[in-house]
Amino acid sequence: MIKVYADIFREKLHRQKESIRKELDRPASERRREWLKKQLCQTRELKKLVKEMSTEKCPHCGESLN
């Protein structure tokens, strides 16, 4: 896995969380429900990717070093 892009993905995750918070601050009748569902799904996937990129693995056995 290429760890060079980890900072970019972290920043994108942060921006997505901020946009979700802004959307949730709106009254319930004005929220874009489909957009919100899609963003939440993408955020979960991106969070898993960032977590996977942050854990270091042993080059010999593949076990986590943390």
CHARMM internal coordinates of N, CA and C (Angstrom, degrees):
IC EDIT
DIST 1 N 1 CA 1.4419
DIST 1 CA 1 C 1.5227
ANGL 1 N 1 CA 1 C 109.19
DIST 1 C 2 N 1.3023
ANGL 1 CA 1 C 2 N 116.75
DIHE 1 N 1 CA 1 C 2 N 139.92
DIST 2 N 2 CA 1.4550
ANGL 1 C 2 N 2 CA 122.28
DIHE 1 CA 1 C 2 N 2 CA -178.86
DIST 2 CA 2 C 1.5284
ANGL 2 N 2 CA 2 C 109.06
DIHE 1 C 2 N 2 CA 2 C -84.83
DIST 2 C 3 N 1.3203
ANGL 2 CA 2 C 3 N 116.54
DIHE 2 N 2 CA 2 C 3 N 114.51
DIST 3 N 3 CA 1.4633
ANGL 2 C 3 N 3 CA 121.19
DIHE 2 CA 2 C 3 N 3 CA -177.15
DIST 3 CA 3 C 1.5175
ANGL 3 N 3 CA 3 C 112.83
DIHE 2 C 3 N 3 CA 3 C -90.61
DIST 3 C 4 N 1.3213
ANGL 3 CA 3 C 4 N 116.85
DIHE 3 N 3 CA 3 C 4 N -1.66
DIST 4 N 4 CA 1.4600
ANGL 3 C 4 N 4 CA 120.75
DIHE 3 CA 3 C 4 N 4 CA -179.52
DIST 4 CA 4 C 1.5265
ANGL 4 N 4 CA 4 C 110.58
DIHE 3 C 4 N 4 CA 4 C -64.58
DIST 4 C 5 N 1.3081
ANGL 4 CA 4 C 5 N 117.11
DIHE 4 N 4 CA 4 C 5 N -32.59
DIST 5 N 5 CA 1.4560
ANGL 4 C 5 N 5 CA 121.85
DIHE 4 CA 4 C 5 N 5 CA -175.51
DIST 5 CA 5 C 1.5310
ANGL 5 N 5 CA 5 C 113.41
DIHE 4 C 5 N 5 CA 5 C -88.97
DIST 5 C 6 N 1.3045
ANGL 5 CA 5 C 6 N 118.33
DIHE 5 N 5 CA 5 C 6 N 5.19
DIST 6 N 6 CA 1.4699
ANGL 5 C 6 N 6 CA 121.42
DIHE 5 CA 5 C 6 N 6 CA -176.73
DIST 6 CA 6 C 1.5214
ANGL 6 N 6 CA 6 C 111.57
DIHE 5 C 6 N 6 CA 6 C -59.21
DIST 6 C 7 N 1.3294
ANGL 6 CA 6 C 7 N 118.37
DIHE 6 N 6 CA 6 C 7 N -42.56
DIST 7 N 7 CA 1.4601
ANGL 6 C 7 N 7 CA 121.03
DIHE 6 CA 6 C 7 N 7 CA 179.88
DIST 7 CA 7 C 1.5300
ANGL 7 N 7 CA 7 C 111.53
DIHE 6 C 7 N 7 CA 7 C -64.88
DIST 7 C 8 N 1.3010
ANGL 7 CA 7 C 8 N 116.57
DIHE 7 N 7 CA 7 C 8 N -36.84
DIST 8 N 8 CA 1.4672
ANGL 7 C 8 N 8 CA 120.46
DIHE 7 CA 7 C 8 N 8 CA 178.69
DIST 8 CA 8 C 1.5163
ANGL 8 N 8 CA 8 C 110.12
DIHE 7 C 8 N 8 CA 8 C -65.57
DIST 8 C 9 N 1.3229
ANGL 8 CA 8 C 9 N 116.74
DIHE 8 N 8 CA 8 C 9 N -42.79
DIST 9 N 9 CA 1.4634
ANGL 8 C 9 N 9 CA 120.17
DIHE 8 CA 8 C 9 N 9 CA 179.61
DIST 9 CA 9 C 1.5259
ANGL 9 N 9 CA 9 C 111.37
DIHE 8 C 9 N 9 CA 9 C -67.74
DIST 9 C 10 N 1.3309
ANGL 9 CA 9 C 10 N 116.92
DIHE 9 N 9 CA 9 C 10 N -37.07
DIST 10 N 10 CA 1.4715
ANGL 9 C 10 N 10 CA 120.07
DIHE 9 CA 9 C 10 N 10 CA 177.29
DIST 10 CA 10 C 1.5304
ANGL 10 N 10 CA 10 C 110.50
DIHE 9 C 10 N 10 CA 10 C -62.76
DIST 10 C 11 N 1.3319
ANGL 10 CA 10 C 11 N 116.55
DIHE 10 N 10 CA 10 C 11 N -42.62
DIST 11 N 11 CA 1.4578
ANGL 10 C 11 N 11 CA 120.62
DIHE 10 CA 10 C 11 N 11 CA 179.35
DIST 11 CA 11 C 1.5323
ANGL 11 N 11 CA 11 C 111.01
DIHE 10 C 11 N 11 CA 11 C -65.35
DIST 11 C 12 N 1.3146
ANGL 11 CA 11 C 12 N 116.81
DIHE 11 N 11 CA 11 C 12 N -41.19
DIST 12 N 12 CA 1.4644
ANGL 11 C 12 N 12 CA 120.40
DIHE 11 CA 11 C 12 N 12 CA 177.80
DIST 12 CA 12 C 1.5269
ANGL 12 N 12 CA 12 C 110.46
DIHE 11 C 12 N 12 CA 12 C -63.57
DIST 12 C 13 N 1.3164
ANGL 12 CA 12 C 13 N 117.07
DIHE 12 N 12 CA 12 C 13 N -40.58
DIST 13 N 13 CA 1.4625
ANGL 12 C 13 N 13 CA 121.53
DIHE 12 CA 12 C 13 N 13 CA 177.67
DIST 13 CA 13 C 1.5271
ANGL 13 N 13 CA 13 C 110.29
DIHE 12 C 13 N 13 CA 13 C -61.74
DIST 13 C 14 N 1.3167
ANGL 13 CA 13 C 14 N 116.73
DIHE 13 N 13 CA 13 C 14 N -42.77
DIST 14 N 14 CA 1.4631
ANGL 13 C 14 N 14 CA 121.30
DIHE 13 CA 13 C 14 N 14 CA 178.57
DIST 14 CA 14 C 1.5332
ANGL 14 N 14 CA 14 C 110.62
DIHE 13 C 14 N 14 CA 14 C -62.02
DIST 14 C 15 N 1.3367
ANGL 14 CA 14 C 15 N 117.20
DIHE 14 N 14 CA 14 C 15 N -44.95
DIST 15 N 15 CA 1.4633
ANGL 14 C 15 N 15 CA 120.62
DIHE 14 CA 14 C 15 N 15 CA 179.45
DIST 15 CA 15 C 1.5274
ANGL 15 N 15 CA 15 C 111.74
DIHE 14 C 15 N 15 CA 15 C -64.38
DIST 15 C 16 N 1.3277
ANGL 15 CA 15 C 16 N 117.24
DIHE 15 N 15 CA 15 C 16 N -38.57
DIST 16 N 16 CA 1.4603
ANGL 15 C 16 N 16 CA 120.72
DIHE 15 CA 15 C 16 N 16 CA 178.38
DIST 16 CA 16 C 1.5223
ANGL 16 N 16 CA 16 C 110.86
DIHE 15 C 16 N 16 CA 16 C -64.55
DIST 16 C 17 N 1.3208
ANGL 16 CA 16 C 17 N 116.89
DIHE 16 N 16 CA 16 C 17 N -42.01
DIST 17 N 17 CA 1.4617
ANGL 16 C 17 N 17 CA 120.33
DIHE 16 CA 16 C 17 N 17 CA 179.03
DIST 17 CA 17 C 1.5225
ANGL 17 N 17 CA 17 C 111.02
DIHE 16 C 17 N 17 CA 17 C -63.01
DIST 17 C 18 N 1.3262
ANGL 17 CA 17 C 18 N 116.79
DIHE 17 N 17 CA 17 C 18 N -39.85
DIST 18 N 18 CA 1.4635
ANGL 17 C 18 N 18 CA 120.47
DIHE 17 CA 17 C 18 N 18 CA 178.52
DIST 18 CA 18 C 1.5277
ANGL 18 N 18 CA 18 C 111.14
DIHE 17 C 18 N 18 CA 18 C -64.68
DIST 18 C 19 N 1.3140
ANGL 18 CA 18 C 19 N 117.58
DIHE 18 N 18 CA 18 C 19 N -42.05
DIST 19 N 19 CA 1.4661
ANGL 18 C 19 N 19 CA 120.05
DIHE 18 CA 18 C 19 N 19 CA 179.76
DIST 19 CA 19 C 1.5270
ANGL 19 N 19 CA 19 C 111.18
DIHE 18 C 19 N 19 CA 19 C -67.20
DIST 19 C 20 N 1.3256
ANGL 19 CA 19 C 20 N 117.39
DIHE 19 N 19 CA 19 C 20 N -33.85
DIST 20 N 20 CA 1.4678
ANGL 19 C 20 N 20 CA 120.83
DIHE 19 CA 19 C 20 N 20 CA 176.76
DIST 20 CA 20 C 1.5248
ANGL 20 N 20 CA 20 C 109.78
DIHE 19 C 20 N 20 CA 20 C -68.02
DIST 20 C 21 N 1.3295
ANGL 20 CA 20 C 21 N 116.88
DIHE 20 N 20 CA 20 C 21 N -41.65
DIST 21 N 21 CA 1.4688
ANGL 20 C 21 N 21 CA 120.11
DIHE 20 CA 20 C 21 N 21 CA 178.07
DIST 21 CA 21 C 1.5247
ANGL 21 N 21 CA 21 C 111.27
DIHE 20 C 21 N 21 CA 21 C -61.30
DIST 21 C 22 N 1.3377
ANGL 21 CA 21 C 22 N 116.50
DIHE 21 N 21 CA 21 C 22 N -42.16
DIST 22 N 22 CA 1.4687
ANGL 21 C 22 N 22 CA 119.96
DIHE 21 CA 21 C 22 N 22 CA 178.29
DIST 22 CA 22 C 1.5237
ANGL 22 N 22 CA 22 C 110.94
DIHE 21 C 22 N 22 CA 22 C -62.56
DIST 22 C 23 N 1.3107
ANGL 22 CA 22 C 23 N 115.95
DIHE 22 N 22 CA 22 C 23 N -40.01
DIST 23 N 23 CA 1.4689
ANGL 22 C 23 N 23 CA 120.22
DIHE 22 CA 22 C 23 N 23 CA 179.75
DIST 23 CA 23 C 1.5305
ANGL 23 N 23 CA 23 C 110.30
DIHE 22 C 23 N 23 CA 23 C -66.49
DIST 23 C 24 N 1.3160
ANGL 23 CA 23 C 24 N 117.33
DIHE 23 N 23 CA 23 C 24 N -38.56
DIST 24 N 24 CA 1.4611
ANGL 23 C 24 N 24 CA 120.85
DIHE 23 CA 23 C 24 N 24 CA 179.75
DIST 24 CA 24 C 1.5260
ANGL 24 N 24 CA 24 C 112.52
DIHE 23 C 24 N 24 CA 24 C -72.83
DIST 24 C 25 N 1.3297
ANGL 24 CA 24 C 25 N 117.47
DIHE 24 N 24 CA 24 C 25 N -19.05
DIST 25 N 25 CA 1.4624
ANGL 24 C 25 N 25 CA 120.38
DIHE 24 CA 24 C 25 N 25 CA 175.68
DIST 25 CA 25 C 1.5290
ANGL 25 N 25 CA 25 C 112.15
DIHE 24 C 25 N 25 CA 25 C -74.43
DIST 25 C 26 N 1.3158
ANGL 25 CA 25 C 26 N 116.32
DIHE 25 N 25 CA 25 C 26 N -18.85
DIST 26 N 26 CA 1.4706
ANGL 25 C 26 N 26 CA 120.11
DIHE 25 CA 25 C 26 N 26 CA 177.53
DIST 26 CA 26 C 1.5231
ANGL 26 N 26 CA 26 C 110.21
DIHE 25 C 26 N 26 CA 26 C -69.28
DIST 26 C 27 N 1.3264
ANGL 26 CA 26 C 27 N 116.54
DIHE 26 N 26 CA 26 C 27 N 156.76
DIST 27 N 27 CA 1.4697
ANGL 26 C 27 N 27 CA 118.29
DIHE 26 CA 26 C 27 N 27 CA 172.92
DIST 27 CA 27 C 1.5294
ANGL 27 N 27 CA 27 C 110.25
DIHE 26 C 27 N 27 CA 27 C -61.97
DIST 27 C 28 N 1.3095
ANGL 27 CA 27 C 28 N 116.37
DIHE 27 N 27 CA 27 C 28 N 150.31
DIST 28 N 28 CA 1.4668
ANGL 27 C 28 N 28 CA 121.13
DIHE 27 CA 27 C 28 N 28 CA -175.02
DIST 28 CA 28 C 1.5284
ANGL 28 N 28 CA 28 C 111.88
DIHE 27 C 28 N 28 CA 28 C -58.38
DIST 28 C 29 N 1.3017
ANGL 28 CA 28 C 29 N 118.19
DIHE 28 N 28 CA 28 C 29 N -32.26
DIST 29 N 29 CA 1.4663
ANGL 28 C 29 N 29 CA 120.58
DIHE 28 CA 28 C 29 N 29 CA -177.79
DIST 29 CA 29 C 1.5286
ANGL 29 N 29 CA 29 C 112.35
DIHE 28 C 29 N 29 CA 29 C -72.91
DIST 29 C 30 N 1.3453
ANGL 29 CA 29 C 30 N 117.46
DIHE 29 N 29 CA 29 C 30 N -20.01
DIST 30 N 30 CA 1.4661
ANGL 29 C 30 N 30 CA 121.03
DIHE 29 CA 29 C 30 N 30 CA -177.89
DIST 30 CA 30 C 1.5247
ANGL 30 N 30 CA 30 C 113.55
DIHE 29 C 30 N 30 CA 30 C -100.34
DIST 30 C 31 N 1.3175
ANGL 30 CA 30 C 31 N 117.99
DIHE 30 N 30 CA 30 C 31 N -2.70
DIST 31 N 31 CA 1.4657
ANGL 30 C 31 N 31 CA 120.68
DIHE 30 CA 30 C 31 N 31 CA -177.56
DIST 31 CA 31 C 1.5162
ANGL 31 N 31 CA 31 C 111.94
DIHE 30 C 31 N 31 CA 31 C -71.96
DIST 31 C 32 N 1.3281
ANGL 31 CA 31 C 32 N 114.49
DIHE 31 N 31 CA 31 C 32 N 145.88
DIST 32 N 32 CA 1.4661
ANGL 31 C 32 N 32 CA 121.09
DIHE 31 CA 31 C 32 N 32 CA 174.93
DIST 32 CA 32 C 1.5214
ANGL 32 N 32 CA 32 C 107.32
DIHE 31 C 32 N 32 CA 32 C -91.42
DIST 32 C 33 N 1.3160
ANGL 32 CA 32 C 33 N 115.51
DIHE 32 N 32 CA 32 C 33 N 95.88
DIST 33 N 33 CA 1.4625
ANGL 32 C 33 N 33 CA 121.33
DIHE 32 CA 32 C 33 N 33 CA -171.55
DIST 33 CA 33 C 1.5284
ANGL 33 N 33 CA 33 C 112.76
DIHE 32 C 33 N 33 CA 33 C -64.54
DIST 33 C 34 N 1.3089
ANGL 33 CA 33 C 34 N 118.01
DIHE 33 N 33 CA 33 C 34 N -45.62
DIST 34 N 34 CA 1.4674
ANGL 33 C 34 N 34 CA 120.56
DIHE 33 CA 33 C 34 N 34 CA -179.10
DIST 34 CA 34 C 1.5241
ANGL 34 N 34 CA 34 C 111.11
DIHE 33 C 34 N 34 CA 34 C -64.91
DIST 34 C 35 N 1.3128
ANGL 34 CA 34 C 35 N 116.55
DIHE 34 N 34 CA 34 C 35 N -42.52
DIST 35 N 35 CA 1.4656
ANGL 34 C 35 N 35 CA 120.64
DIHE 34 CA 34 C 35 N 35 CA 177.96
DIST 35 CA 35 C 1.5213
ANGL 35 N 35 CA 35 C 110.07
DIHE 34 C 35 N 35 CA 35 C -61.73
DIST 35 C 36 N 1.3336
ANGL 35 CA 35 C 36 N 115.65
DIHE 35 N 35 CA 35 C 36 N -43.30
DIST 36 N 36 CA 1.4569
ANGL 35 C 36 N 36 CA 120.99
DIHE 35 CA 35 C 36 N 36 CA -178.72
DIST 36 CA 36 C 1.5292
ANGL 36 N 36 CA 36 C 111.21
DIHE 35 C 36 N 36 CA 36 C -62.98
DIST 36 C 37 N 1.3183
ANGL 36 CA 36 C 37 N 117.89
DIHE 36 N 36 CA 36 C 37 N -43.21
DIST 37 N 37 CA 1.4634
ANGL 36 C 37 N 37 CA 121.63
DIHE 36 CA 36 C 37 N 37 CA 178.50
DIST 37 CA 37 C 1.5273
ANGL 37 N 37 CA 37 C 110.75
DIHE 36 C 37 N 37 CA 37 C -61.51
DIST 37 C 38 N 1.3274
ANGL 37 CA 37 C 38 N 115.73
DIHE 37 N 37 CA 37 C 38 N -43.51
DIST 38 N 38 CA 1.4643
ANGL 37 C 38 N 38 CA 120.58
DIHE 37 CA 37 C 38 N 38 CA -179.13
DIST 38 CA 38 C 1.5274
ANGL 38 N 38 CA 38 C 110.81
DIHE 37 C 38 N 38 CA 38 C -65.04
DIST 38 C 39 N 1.3337
ANGL 38 CA 38 C 39 N 116.62
DIHE 38 N 38 CA 38 C 39 N -42.29
DIST 39 N 39 CA 1.4570
ANGL 38 C 39 N 39 CA 120.57
DIHE 38 CA 38 C 39 N 39 CA 179.43
DIST 39 CA 39 C 1.5234
ANGL 39 N 39 CA 39 C 111.83
DIHE 38 C 39 N 39 CA 39 C -65.17
DIST 39 C 40 N 1.3176
ANGL 39 CA 39 C 40 N 116.99
DIHE 39 N 39 CA 39 C 40 N -40.18
DIST 40 N 40 CA 1.4641
ANGL 39 C 40 N 40 CA 120.45
DIHE 39 CA 39 C 40 N 40 CA 178.68
DIST 40 CA 40 C 1.5223
ANGL 40 N 40 CA 40 C 111.24
DIHE 39 C 40 N 40 CA 40 C -63.59
DIST 40 C 41 N 1.3109
ANGL 40 CA 40 C 41 N 116.74
DIHE 40 N 40 CA 40 C 41 N -40.61
DIST 41 N 41 CA 1.4671
ANGL 40 C 41 N 41 CA 120.70
DIHE 40 CA 40 C 41 N 41 CA 178.38
DIST 41 CA 41 C 1.5311
ANGL 41 N 41 CA 41 C 110.60
DIHE 40 C 41 N 41 CA 41 C -64.37
DIST 41 C 42 N 1.3298
ANGL 41 CA 41 C 42 N 116.96
DIHE 41 N 41 CA 41 C 42 N -45.72
DIST 42 N 42 CA 1.4571
ANGL 41 C 42 N 42 CA 120.69
DIHE 41 CA 41 C 42 N 42 CA 179.29
DIST 42 CA 42 C 1.5268
ANGL 42 N 42 CA 42 C 111.42
DIHE 41 C 42 N 42 CA 42 C -64.45
DIST 42 C 43 N 1.3239
ANGL 42 CA 42 C 43 N 116.40
DIHE 42 N 42 CA 42 C 43 N -36.77
DIST 43 N 43 CA 1.4606
ANGL 42 C 43 N 43 CA 120.55
DIHE 42 CA 42 C 43 N 43 CA 179.74
DIST 43 CA 43 C 1.5158
ANGL 43 N 43 CA 43 C 111.00
DIHE 42 C 43 N 43 CA 43 C -65.75
DIST 43 C 44 N 1.3282
ANGL 43 CA 43 C 44 N 117.00
DIHE 43 N 43 CA 43 C 44 N -41.32
DIST 44 N 44 CA 1.4719
ANGL 43 C 44 N 44 CA 120.03
DIHE 43 CA 43 C 44 N 44 CA 177.42
DIST 44 CA 44 C 1.5249
ANGL 44 N 44 CA 44 C 111.30
DIHE 43 C 44 N 44 CA 44 C -60.79
DIST 44 C 45 N 1.3314
ANGL 44 CA 44 C 45 N 116.26
DIHE 44 N 44 CA 44 C 45 N -44.79
DIST 45 N 45 CA 1.4652
ANGL 44 C 45 N 45 CA 120.24
DIHE 44 CA 44 C 45 N 45 CA -179.90
DIST 45 CA 45 C 1.5250
ANGL 45 N 45 CA 45 C 110.97
DIHE 44 C 45 N 45 CA 45 C -64.14
DIST 45 C 46 N 1.3264
ANGL 45 CA 45 C 46 N 116.05
DIHE 45 N 45 CA 45 C 46 N -42.28
DIST 46 N 46 CA 1.4618
ANGL 45 C 46 N 46 CA 120.16
DIHE 45 CA 45 C 46 N 46 CA -179.88
DIST 46 CA 46 C 1.5221
ANGL 46 N 46 CA 46 C 110.81
DIHE 45 C 46 N 46 CA 46 C -67.11
DIST 46 C 47 N 1.3168
ANGL 46 CA 46 C 47 N 117.38
DIHE 46 N 46 CA 46 C 47 N -36.49
DIST 47 N 47 CA 1.4662
ANGL 46 C 47 N 47 CA 121.56
DIHE 46 CA 46 C 47 N 47 CA 177.93
DIST 47 CA 47 C 1.5242
ANGL 47 N 47 CA 47 C 110.44
DIHE 46 C 47 N 47 CA 47 C -63.04
DIST 47 C 48 N 1.3342
ANGL 47 CA 47 C 48 N 117.26
DIHE 47 N 47 CA 47 C 48 N -41.69
DIST 48 N 48 CA 1.4649
ANGL 47 C 48 N 48 CA 121.23
DIHE 47 CA 47 C 48 N 48 CA 177.15
DIST 48 CA 48 C 1.5225
ANGL 48 N 48 CA 48 C 110.74
DIHE 47 C 48 N 48 CA 48 C -63.33
DIST 48 C 49 N 1.3329
ANGL 48 CA 48 C 49 N 116.51
DIHE 48 N 48 CA 48 C 49 N -41.29
DIST 49 N 49 CA 1.4569
ANGL 48 C 49 N 49 CA 121.24
DIHE 48 CA 48 C 49 N 49 CA -179.92
DIST 49 CA 49 C 1.5286
ANGL 49 N 49 CA 49 C 110.88
DIHE 48 C 49 N 49 CA 49 C -63.78
DIST 49 C 50 N 1.3298
ANGL 49 CA 49 C 50 N 116.85
DIHE 49 N 49 CA 49 C 50 N -45.14
DIST 50 N 50 CA 1.4669
ANGL 49 C 50 N 50 CA 120.90
DIHE 49 CA 49 C 50 N 50 CA 179.43
DIST 50 CA 50 C 1.5133
ANGL 50 N 50 CA 50 C 110.18
DIHE 49 C 50 N 50 CA 50 C -63.18
DIST 50 C 51 N 1.3224
ANGL 50 CA 50 C 51 N 117.34
DIHE 50 N 50 CA 50 C 51 N -41.35
DIST 51 N 51 CA 1.4640
ANGL 50 C 51 N 51 CA 120.64
DIHE 50 CA 50 C 51 N 51 CA 179.25
DIST 51 CA 51 C 1.5239
ANGL 51 N 51 CA 51 C 110.51
DIHE 50 C 51 N 51 CA 51 C -64.06
DIST 51 C 52 N 1.3217
ANGL 51 CA 51 C 52 N 116.61
DIHE 51 N 51 CA 51 C 52 N -41.59
DIST 52 N 52 CA 1.4659
ANGL 51 C 52 N 52 CA 120.70
DIHE 51 CA 51 C 52 N 52 CA 179.52
DIST 52 CA 52 C 1.5193
ANGL 52 N 52 CA 52 C 111.11
DIHE 51 C 52 N 52 CA 52 C -65.56
DIST 52 C 53 N 1.3260
ANGL 52 CA 52 C 53 N 117.18
DIHE 52 N 52 CA 52 C 53 N -37.13
DIST 53 N 53 CA 1.4563
ANGL 52 C 53 N 53 CA 120.80
DIHE 52 CA 52 C 53 N 53 CA -179.82
DIST 53 CA 53 C 1.5257
ANGL 53 N 53 CA 53 C 111.56
DIHE 52 C 53 N 53 CA 53 C -72.28
DIST 53 C 54 N 1.3241
ANGL 53 CA 53 C 54 N 117.86
DIHE 53 N 53 CA 53 C 54 N -26.96
DIST 54 N 54 CA 1.4528
ANGL 53 C 54 N 54 CA 120.01
DIHE 53 CA 53 C 54 N 54 CA -175.84
DIST 54 CA 54 C 1.5323
ANGL 54 N 54 CA 54 C 112.58
DIHE 53 C 54 N 54 CA 54 C -81.62
DIST 54 C 55 N 1.3205
ANGL 54 CA 54 C 55 N 117.43
DIHE 54 N 54 CA 54 C 55 N -21.22
DIST 55 N 55 CA 1.4661
ANGL 54 C 55 N 55 CA 118.65
DIHE 54 CA 54 C 55 N 55 CA 179.31
DIST 55 CA 55 C 1.5254
ANGL 55 N 55 CA 55 C 109.18
DIHE 54 C 55 N 55 CA 55 C -84.17
DIST 55 C 56 N 1.3122
ANGL 55 CA 55 C 56 N 114.49
DIHE 55 N 55 CA 55 C 56 N 131.30
DIST 56 N 56 CA 1.4549
ANGL 55 C 56 N 56 CA 120.03
DIHE 55 CA 55 C 56 N 56 CA 178.40
DIST 56 CA 56 C 1.5212
ANGL 56 N 56 CA 56 C 108.82
DIHE 55 C 56 N 56 CA 56 C -92.55
DIST 56 C 57 N 1.3266
ANGL 56 CA 56 C 57 N 115.81
DIHE 56 N 56 CA 56 C 57 N 142.20
DIST 57 N 57 CA 1.4566
ANGL 56 C 57 N 57 CA 120.85
DIHE 56 CA 56 C 57 N 57 CA -178.69
DIST 57 CA 57 C 1.5221
ANGL 57 N 57 CA 57 C 109.94
DIHE 56 C 57 N 57 CA 57 C -119.51
DIST 57 C 58 N 1.3091
ANGL 57 CA 57 C 58 N 113.99
DIHE 57 N 57 CA 57 C 58 N 150.33
DIST 58 N 58 CA 1.4555
ANGL 57 C 58 N 58 CA 121.52
DIHE 57 CA 57 C 58 N 58 CA 177.60
DIST 58 CA 58 C 1.5334
ANGL 58 N 58 CA 58 C 108.50
DIHE 57 C 58 N 58 CA 58 C -68.05
DIST 58 C 59 N 1.3370
ANGL 58 CA 58 C 59 N 118.06
DIHE 58 N 58 CA 58 C 59 N 131.86
DIST 59 N 59 CA 1.4595
ANGL 58 C 59 N 59 CA 119.61
DIHE 58 CA 58 C 59 N 59 CA 179.91
DIST 59 CA 59 C 1.5257
ANGL 59 N 59 CA 59 C 113.66
DIHE 58 C 59 N 59 CA 59 C -69.16
DIST 59 C 60 N 1.3285
ANGL 59 CA 59 C 60 N 116.96
DIHE 59 N 59 CA 59 C 60 N -17.41
DIST 60 N 60 CA 1.4574
ANGL 59 C 60 N 60 CA 120.89
DIHE 59 CA 59 C 60 N 60 CA -177.15
DIST 60 CA 60 C 1.5170
ANGL 60 N 60 CA 60 C 112.85
DIHE 59 C 60 N 60 CA 60 C -90.36
DIST 60 C 61 N 1.3273
ANGL 60 CA 60 C 61 N 115.91
DIHE 60 N 60 CA 60 C 61 N -52.07
DIST 61 N 61 CA 1.4704
ANGL 60 C 61 N 61 CA 118.43
DIHE 60 CA 60 C 61 N 61 CA -174.37
DIST 61 CA 61 C 1.5202
ANGL 61 N 61 CA 61 C 113.58
DIHE 60 C 61 N 61 CA 61 C -107.54
DIST 61 C 62 N 1.3423
ANGL 61 CA 61 C 62 N 118.57
DIHE 61 N 61 CA 61 C 62 N -15.20
DIST 62 N 62 CA 1.4554
ANGL 61 C 62 N 62 CA 121.54
DIHE 61 CA 61 C 62 N 62 CA 178.79
DIST 62 CA 62 C 1.5267
ANGL 62 N 62 CA 62 C 113.72
DIHE 61 C 62 N 62 CA 62 C 84.34
DIST 62 C 63 N 1.3117
ANGL 62 CA 62 C 63 N 118.25
DIHE 62 N 62 CA 62 C 63 N 4.12
DIST 63 N 63 CA 1.4683
ANGL 62 C 63 N 63 CA 121.63
DIHE 62 CA 62 C 63 N 63 CA 178.99
DIST 63 CA 63 C 1.5342
ANGL 63 N 63 CA 63 C 109.44
DIHE 62 C 63 N 63 CA 63 C -76.67
DIST 63 C 64 N 1.3205
ANGL 63 CA 63 C 64 N 115.48
DIHE 63 N 63 CA 63 C 64 N 156.51
DIST 64 N 64 CA 1.4564
ANGL 63 C 64 N 64 CA 121.50
DIHE 63 CA 63 C 64 N 64 CA 179.12
DIST 64 CA 64 C 1.5273
ANGL 64 N 64 CA 64 C 109.98
DIHE 63 C 64 N 64 CA 64 C -71.02
DIST 64 C 65 N 1.3392
ANGL 64 CA 64 C 65 N 117.36
DIHE 64 N 64 CA 64 C 65 N 138.27
DIST 65 N 65 CA 1.4509
ANGL 64 C 65 N 65 CA 121.80
DIHE 64 CA 64 C 65 N 65 CA 178.92
DIST 65 CA 65 C 1.5213
ANGL 65 N 65 CA 65 C 112.29
DIHE 64 C 65 N 65 CA 65 C -90.28
DIST 65 C 66 N 1.3007
ANGL 65 CA 65 C 66 N 118.05
DIHE 65 N 65 CA 65 C 66 N -12.40
DIST 66 N 66 CA 1.4773
ANGL 65 C 66 N 66 CA 121.95
DIHE 65 CA 65 C 66 N 66 CA -178.34
DIST 66 CA 66 C 1.4827
ANGL 66 N 66 CA 66 C 112.81
DIHE 65 C 66 N 66 CA 66 C -85.33
END
COOR INIT
IC SEED 1 N 1 CA 1 C
IC BUILD
